[in-house]
Amino acid sequence: MQQISIGEAKSKFSKLIASVEKGEEIIIARHGQPVAIIVLFQKKVSYRTPGSAKGKFKVPPEFFEPLPDDIIDSFEQ
């Protein structure tokens, strides 16, 4: 892990990002004290399992009934 000052980080930001993309972690320090770390962002991936909610929710019968006229009219305004 590489530690650099804030001023150096400002002037070499693009190069630091390139290093992080290669797997390196960068510590940003102010007056020699670590204040931040730059690491590669990794998107959390969660996969859906088809049918995993089966039986957990039931659509009520009134869902399929027509909407009242006043609500339908508000959509057409």
Protein Blocks (a to p, Z undefined) as FASTA:
>chain_A
ZZddfklmmmmmmmmmmmmmnopacdddeehiafbdcdddddddddddehklgokaccdf
klmpccdfklmmmmmZZ
